[in-house]
Amino acid sequence: MPRSPRKNQWHRAAAKCEGRCWYCGKIPEPGELTVDHAKPRSRGGRNFDDNLLPACDYCNNLKSNLTVSEFRKFVKVKVIRNLMTLGYFGPQVRIVFFGEGNENPFAY
């Protein structure tokens, strides 16, 4: 198994969100779009197209070796803590990543 995705896999992953980060929706500077593994390689994830997501450097580094589901929980906790610090908090906070609105959402 190759250590990193092949070039054609990278292009297919980037096309999933039209060059945007799957997590935050940002259009990164040229060269800053990376390919993230929904299920990290360190945890048995493979270089299959359905496991590859486009991500900006920031989101990819922040996600580290978390799954998408674990990362969503991590982000939710950070958002809730920030809202509580500002004095805002509602009973329902739902974190939806940019890429989940595409035709090919991932269910993790």
N, CA and C atoms as a LAMMPS dump frame, in Angstrom:
ITEM: TIMESTEP
0
ITEM: NUMBER OF ATOMS
324
ITEM: BOX BOUNDS ff ff ff
-5.0000000000000000e+02 5.0000000000000000e+02
-5.0000000000000000e+02 5.0000000000000000e+02
-5.0000000000000000e+02 5.0000000000000000e+02
ITEM: ATOMS id mol type element x y z
1 1 1 N 0.851 -1.179 0
2 1 2 C 0 0 0
3 1 3 C 0.894 1.239 0
4 2 1 N 0.647 2.199 -0.911
5 2 2 C 1.462 3.409 -0.935
6 2 3 C 1.3 4.209 0.355
7 3 1 N 2.343 4.932 0.739
8 3 2 C 2.33 5.706 1.981
9 3 3 C 1.402 6.914 1.89
10 4 1 N 1.251 7.48 0.719
11 4 2 C 0.369 8.635 0.569
12 4 3 C -0.533 8.401 -0.636
13 5 1 N -1.643 9.115 -0.702
14 5 2 C -2.563 8.916 -1.831
15 5 3 C -1.881 9.228 -3.158
16 6 1 N -2.301 8.525 -4.176
17 6 2 C -1.801 8.803 -5.525
18 6 3 C -2.331 10.151 -5.985
19 7 1 N -1.674 10.716 -6.985
20 7 2 C -2.048 12.034 -7.477
21 7 3 C -3.505 12.075 -7.945
22 8 1 N -3.968 11.039 -8.654
23 8 2 C -5.353 11.044 -9.123
24 8 3 C -6.33 10.944 -7.946
25 9 1 N -5.949 10.24 -6.873
26 9 2 C -6.803 10.189 -5.679
27 9 3 C -6.849 11.557 -5.012
28 10 1 N -5.718 12.255 -4.99
29 10 2 C -5.653 13.59 -4.393
30 10 3 C -6.604 14.52 -5.133
31 11 1 N -6.583 14.466 -6.469
32 11 2 C -7.463 15.338 -7.261
33 11 3 C -8.931 14.992 -7.033
34 12 1 N -9.257 13.717 -6.918
35 12 2 C -10.651 13.328 -6.647
36 12 3 C -11.083 13.8 -5.265
37 13 1 N -10.18 13.695 -4.289
38 13 2 C -10.505 14.165 -2.933
39 13 3 C -10.733 15.674 -2.939
40 14 1 N -9.869 16.421 -3.628
41 14 2 C -10 17.879 -3.689
42 14 3 C -11.292 18.273 -4.395
43 15 1 N -11.725 17.474 -5.364
44 15 2 C -12.938 17.782 -6.114
45 15 3 C -14.207 17.575 -5.288
46 16 1 N -14.133 16.812 -4.197
47 16 2 C -15.315 16.555 -3.371
48 16 3 C -15.948 17.85 -2.878
49 17 1 N -15.132 18.849 -2.617
50 17 2 C -15.639 20.131 -2.112
51 17 3 C -15.185 21.295 -2.992
52 18 1 N -14.895 20.988 -4.241
53 18 2 C -14.477 22.007 -5.204
54 18 3 C -13.292 22.825 -4.699
55 19 1 N -12.31 22.139 -4.12
56 19 2 C -11.093 22.801 -3.663
57 19 3 C -11.194 23.441 -2.293
58 20 1 N -12.313 23.263 -1.618
59 20 2 C -12.492 23.815 -0.276
60 20 3 C -12.146 22.76 0.766
61 21 1 N -11.889 23.216 1.986
62 21 2 C -11.661 22.312 3.108
63 21 3 C -12.985 21.63 3.458
64 22 1 N -12.951 20.327 3.622
65 22 2 C -14.161 19.556 3.942
66 22 3 C -14.726 19.952 5.296
67 23 1 N -13.878 20.411 6.197
68 23 2 C -14.302 20.721 7.562
69 23 3 C -14.801 22.158 7.712
70 24 1 N -14.001 23.143 7.303
71 24 2 C -14.377 24.541 7.553
72 24 3 C -14.912 25.265 6.322
73 25 1 N -14.717 24.708 5.131
74 25 2 C -15.22 25.324 3.914
75 25 3 C -14.305 26.386 3.331
76 26 1 N -13.186 26.652 3.982
77 26 2 C -12.24 27.666 3.517
78 26 3 C -11.592 27.213 2.199
79 27 1 N -11.347 28.179 1.311
80 27 2 C -10.556 27.901 0.114
81 27 3 C -9.12 28.283 0.467
82 28 1 N -8.276 27.276 0.7
83 28 2 C -6.911 27.578 1.123
84 28 3 C -6.062 28.17 -0.002
85 29 1 N -4.968 28.782 0.406
86 29 2 C -3.984 29.279 -0.561
87 29 3 C -3.457 28.1 -1.365
88 30 1 N -2.971 28.353 -2.581
89 30 2 C -2.402 27.254 -3.366
90 30 3 C -1.306 26.521 -2.581
91 31 1 N -1.384 25.219 -2.598
92 31 2 C -0.398 24.399 -1.894
93 31 3 C -0.75 24.112 -0.448
94 32 1 N -1.81 24.744 0.085
95 32 2 C -2.189 24.523 1.48
96 32 3 C -3.342 23.534 1.637
97 33 1 N -3.906 23.055 0.529
98 33 2 C -4.95 22.046 0.614
99 33 3 C -4.275 20.688 0.735
100 34 1 N -4.635 19.961 1.764
101 34 2 C -4.052 18.644 2.004
102 34 3 C -5.143 17.585 1.888
103 35 1 N -4.731 16.347 1.879
104 35 2 C -5.681 15.247 1.887
105 35 3 C -5.653 14.63 3.279
106 36 1 N -6.812 14.577 3.902
107 36 2 C -6.938 14.004 5.235
108 36 3 C -7.611 12.643 5.121
109 37 1 N -7.275 11.767 6.043
110 37 2 C -7.923 10.455 6.101
111 37 3 C -9.059 10.524 7.119
112 38 1 N -10.298 10.252 6.68
113 38 2 C -11.449 10.264 7.582
114 38 3 C -11.185 9.309 8.75
115 39 1 N -10.73 8.11 8.445
116 39 2 C -10.246 7.176 9.464
117 39 3 C -8.726 7.201 9.325
118 40 1 N -8.028 7.745 10.312
119 40 2 C -6.577 7.943 10.202
120 40 3 C -5.812 6.654 9.886
121 41 1 N -4.748 6.829 9.12
122 41 2 C -3.886 5.691 8.789
123 41 3 C -3.334 5.04 10.052
124 42 1 N -3.062 5.841 11.072
125 42 2 C -2.519 5.303 12.323
126 42 3 C -3.513 4.394 13.033
127 43 1 N -4.775 4.454 12.59
128 43 2 C -5.822 3.636 13.212
129 43 3 C -6.443 2.668 12.205
130 44 1 N -5.676 2.352 11.178
131 44 2 C -6.11 1.358 10.209
132 44 3 C -6.777 1.904 8.967
133 45 1 N -6.852 3.225 8.816
134 45 2 C -7.461 3.824 7.621
135 45 3 C -6.601 3.564 6.4
136 46 1 N -7.251 3.406 5.274
137 46 2 C -6.542 3.096 4.036
138 46 3 C -6.649 4.262 3.063
139 47 1 N -5.876 4.177 1.998
140 47 2 C -5.902 5.198 0.957
141 47 3 C -6.989 4.905 -0.075
142 48 1 N -8.198 4.684 0.381
143 48 2 C -9.329 4.489 -0.513
144 48 3 C -10.027 5.831 -0.697
145 49 1 N -10.615 6.04 -1.87
146 49 2 C -11.249 7.33 -2.164
147 49 3 C -12.277 7.746 -1.119
148 50 1 N -13.05 6.79 -0.601
149 50 2 C -14.08 7.163 0.375
150 50 3 C -13.517 7.472 1.756
151 51 1 N -12.208 7.305 1.94
152 51 2 C -11.567 7.634 3.215
153 51 3 C -10.73 8.907 3.105
154 52 1 N -10.68 9.518 1.936
155 52 2 C -9.847 10.702 1.715
156 52 3 C -10.715 11.949 1.611
157 53 1 N -10.358 12.977 2.374
158 53 2 C -11.106 14.229 2.414
159 53 3 C -10.149 15.393 2.202
160 54 1 N -10.568 16.425 1.458
161 54 2 C -9.72 17.612 1.335
162 54 3 C -9.775 18.406 2.641
163 55 1 N -8.639 18.885 3.082
164 55 2 C -8.594 19.656 4.332
165 55 3 C -7.512 20.726 4.25
166 56 1 N -7.797 21.886 4.836
167 56 2 C -6.762 22.911 4.928
168 56 3 C -5.74 22.445 5.969
169 57 1 N -4.55 23.032 5.93
170 57 2 C -3.507 22.647 6.877
171 57 3 C -3.988 22.75 8.321
172 58 1 N -4.689 23.855 8.635
173 58 2 C -5.12 24.076 10.008
174 58 3 C -6.037 22.954 10.5
175 59 1 N -7.085 22.649 9.729
176 59 2 C -8.037 21.609 10.143
177 59 3 C -7.38 20.24 10.189
178 60 1 N -6.523 19.955 9.216
179 60 2 C -5.85 18.664 9.184
180 60 3 C -4.963 18.487 10.426
181 61 1 N -4.22 19.531 10.778
182 61 2 C -3.366 19.444 11.974
183 61 3 C -4.196 19.394 13.248
184 62 1 N -5.297 20.134 13.303
185 62 2 C -6.156 20.133 14.48
186 62 3 C -6.817 18.767 14.669
187 63 1 N -7.23 18.151 13.579
188 63 2 C -7.885 16.838 13.633
189 63 3 C -6.904 15.766 14.087
190 64 1 N -5.659 15.881 13.675
191 64 2 C -4.607 14.935 14.061
192 64 3 C -5.026 13.504 13.723
193 65 1 N -5.063 12.619 14.696
194 65 2 C -5.401 11.22 14.414
195 65 3 C -6.807 10.857 14.899
196 66 1 N -7.711 11.851 14.922
197 66 2 C -9.096 11.597 15.309
198 66 3 C -9.902 11.157 14.086
199 67 1 N -10.968 10.399 14.329
200 67 2 C -11.911 10.109 13.25
201 67 3 C -12.773 11.352 13.049
202 68 1 N -13.573 11.391 11.995
203 68 2 C -14.447 12.536 11.752
204 68 3 C -15.419 12.714 12.916
205 69 1 N -15.971 11.627 13.418
206 69 2 C -16.91 11.688 14.538
207 69 3 C -16.239 12.241 15.797
208 70 1 N -15.04 11.772 16.09
209 70 2 C -14.301 12.265 17.263
210 70 3 C -13.937 13.732 17.089
211 71 1 N -13.564 14.12 15.872
212 71 2 C -13.207 15.511 15.599
213 71 3 C -14.426 16.418 15.767
214 72 1 N -15.6 15.942 15.316
215 72 2 C -16.831 16.72 15.482
216 72 3 C -17.082 16.976 16.973
217 73 1 N -16.919 15.951 17.804
218 73 2 C -17.114 16.108 19.256
219 73 3 C -16.094 17.081 19.834
220 74 1 N -14.839 16.97 19.383
221 74 2 C -13.772 17.859 19.836
222 74 3 C -14.112 19.317 19.504
223 75 1 N -14.547 19.554 18.267
224 75 2 C -14.897 20.909 17.843
225 75 3 C -16.102 21.411 18.625
226 76 1 N -17.084 20.549 18.836
227 76 2 C -18.286 20.937 19.579
228 76 3 C -17.928 21.388 20.992
229 77 1 N -17.06 20.672 21.656
230 77 2 C -16.641 21.047 23.008
231 77 3 C -15.953 22.409 22.992
232 78 1 N -15.082 22.629 21.996
233 78 2 C -14.395 23.924 21.894
234 78 3 C -15.395 25.053 21.65
235 79 1 N -16.366 24.828 20.766
236 79 2 C -17.359 25.852 20.46
237 79 3 C -18.209 26.146 21.694
238 80 1 N -18.673 25.115 22.373
239 80 2 C -19.512 25.302 23.559
240 80 3 C -18.739 26.05 24.641
241 81 1 N -17.483 25.676 24.85
242 81 2 C -16.674 26.395 25.861
243 81 3 C -16.547 27.868 25.506
244 82 1 N -16.306 28.155 24.223
245 82 2 C -16.19 29.556 23.807
246 82 3 C -17.51 30.3 23.982
247 83 1 N -18.62 29.653 23.635
248 83 2 C -19.927 30.291 23.805
249 83 3 C -20.239 30.541 25.276
250 84 1 N -19.901 29.587 26.128
251 84 2 C -20.141 29.758 27.568
252 84 3 C -19.301 30.902 28.116
253 85 1 N -18.07 31.02 27.649
254 85 2 C -17.197 32.107 28.082
255 85 3 C -17.798 33.456 27.704
256 86 1 N -18.452 33.498 26.541
257 86 2 C -19.066 34.739 26.078
258 86 3 C -20.457 34.965 26.665
259 87 1 N -20.958 33.99 27.411
260 87 2 C -22.263 34.125 28.025
261 87 3 C -23.414 33.621 27.178
262 88 1 N -23.11 33.023 26.05
263 88 2 C -24.138 32.472 25.168
264 88 3 C -24.131 30.963 25.278
265 89 1 N -25.301 30.399 25.404
266 89 2 C -25.38 28.939 25.356
267 89 3 C -26.823 28.523 25.185
268 90 1 N -27.062 27.734 24.166
269 90 2 C -28.389 27.187 23.926
270 90 3 C -28.353 25.695 24.189
271 91 1 N -29.503 25.093 24.373
272 91 2 C -29.536 23.669 24.697
273 91 3 C -29.07 22.772 23.549
274 92 1 N -29.192 23.242 22.316
275 92 2 C -28.839 22.418 21.167
276 92 3 C -27.726 23.085 20.361
277 93 1 N -26.579 22.431 20.281
278 93 2 C -25.496 22.882 19.416
279 93 3 C -25.165 21.708 18.515
280 94 1 N -25.275 21.939 17.222
281 94 2 C -25.002 20.873 16.264
282 94 3 C -23.854 21.319 15.37
283 95 1 N -22.806 20.519 15.295
284 95 2 C -21.654 20.818 14.459
285 95 3 C -21.797 20.058 13.149
286 96 1 N -21.852 20.786 12.047
287 96 2 C -21.927 20.173 10.72
288 96 3 C -20.757 20.716 9.918
289 97 1 N -19.941 19.822 9.406
290 97 2 C -18.806 20.245 8.605
291 97 3 C -19.257 20.6 7.197
292 98 1 N -18.539 21.491 6.556
293 98 2 C -18.872 21.984 5.232
294 98 3 C -19.157 20.844 4.256
295 99 1 N -18.314 19.849 4.233
296 99 2 C -18.433 18.75 3.28
297 99 3 C -19.65 17.876 3.482
298 100 1 N -20.291 17.96 4.625
299 100 2 C -21.455 17.112 4.886
300 100 3 C -22.69 17.565 4.13
301 101 1 N -22.633 18.725 3.497
302 101 2 C -23.749 19.191 2.708
303 101 3 C -23.635 18.793 1.251
304 102 1 N -22.545 18.117 0.897
305 102 2 C -22.335 17.69 -0.483
306 102 3 C -23.189 16.493 -0.829
307 103 1 N -23.175 16.117 -2.092
308 103 2 C -23.929 14.96 -2.552
309 103 3 C -23.403 13.663 -1.954
310 104 1 N -22.156 13.663 -1.524
311 104 2 C -21.535 12.445 -1.035
312 104 3 C -21.109 12.612 0.428
313 105 1 N -22.077 12.797 1.339
314 105 2 C -21.699 12.97 2.749
315 105 3 C -21.204 11.66 3.346
316 106 1 N -20.439 11.778 4.373
317 106 2 C -19.915 10.605 5.054
318 106 3 C -20.662 10.426 6.359
319 107 1 N -21.012 9.212 6.684
320 107 2 C -21.733 8.909 7.927
321 107 3 C -20.788 8.21 8.874
322 108 1 N -20.203 8.963 9.767
323 108 2 C -19.302 8.385 10.764
324 108 3 C -19.874 8.604 12.138
